[in-house]
Amino acid sequence: MENEKNPKEMKGGKTDVELYFQIGVIAILVLVIAFNLGKTYGNSETRLATGISEVSASSIIPKGVPAVYGEELGVSYDDVSADNPGLADATIQKLTAYEDMQLDNATMTRYIRIGGSISCEYCCGAKSIIFTNGQRACGCAHSYAMRGLAKYLLTNHPDMTDIEILSELGKWKVLFFPGVHEQKAKALEANGIDSTDYINLASNLYRGIEQGKTSGGGMVGGC
């Protein structure tokens, strides 16, 4: 009888060890999950409290020579910087040179659609850089540059889409007003909107989303 009892005790002991081991593993997993959830919740709480995500000026500033037209016009995104006002103004003038170009009806329709989707609100405050009839709505140098680039691209690179051209205007606008766009990028990210898309960042799509979160920032180039 004793010989029959021993195997049962040994089997029961082994089962108890396995059970305790499993309980220990589960307890550790619960602690790890709780710790990670605490970190995630804490970070989310901080982000919600500040309304700001981590966005730096360097992450939104376009760099280098524009792929399609940079060499043609002799311009680089790097030429517009507060560190070199003279070069910035000269670059703006290069873009402005095409602002008087005449457009046919079909191209004018595209121009109105593009120009009506972006503004120079940090300088002249107009609703867009052109009126609905295609005429100038803002007389600042930044608006002249954006209108000039739009006309140049529509005329010399008609294969570019409206979105692509608007995105290019947005890149230059960010260069003209880097500080305020850094703050706008933070506001966009805090609302789950991609701030690396220049349509989101610089067009009229989310105009004013940064209000109350920015002091205006610096301006590059004459107004």
C-alpha positions, 0 to 999 in steps of 0.5 A: 500500500505504501508503495502505491501511495508514493507515486501519487505523492510524487505526482502531486508534488510535481503538479504543485511546483508547475502550478506555482511556476505558472502563477509566478510567470503570470504575476510577472507578466501582469506587472510588466503589462501594468508598468507598460500601460502606466508609461503609455498612459502617462505619456498620453496624459502629458501629451493631452495636457500640453496639447503639443507633440514633439515637432522641431523646426528642422523636421518641417523645413524643406532642404536642398534644390527643388527636384522639378524646377530648382535648377531651372530657376536657380533656387534652393530651399536653403536660400531662404533663411533668417541667417542671410536676409539678402539671399532670401530676398534675392530668391523671393525675387527670382520666384516673383519674376513670373508673377505677370505671366499670362495664362489661357482660360484652362490654366487660369482655372487651375491657377485660381483653384491653387491660389485660392487654397493658400494664403499669406495670413501671417503677413497681409491677412488675406483669405488667399493670395488671389481673389476668385477672379485670379487677381492679386489679393495680397501685395506682400513679397511672399504672395508675389513669390507664391503666385509667380511660382504657381504660374511658372509651374502651370506654364512650364510643367503642366503635368504637375497636379494641382496638389503637387503645385500647392505643396510646393507653394506650401514649402516656400511659405514654411520657409517664409514663416518658419516659427509659426509653422513649427507651432502649427505643426505641433498643433496638427500633431496634437490633433492626429494630423500629419504635419509633414504634409505641406498641404496640411501644414501651409494651405488653408485646409487647417488655417488657424489651428495654431491660434492660441499656441503661437506668438507669431514667430519670425518672418523671412523676407520682406512683407 
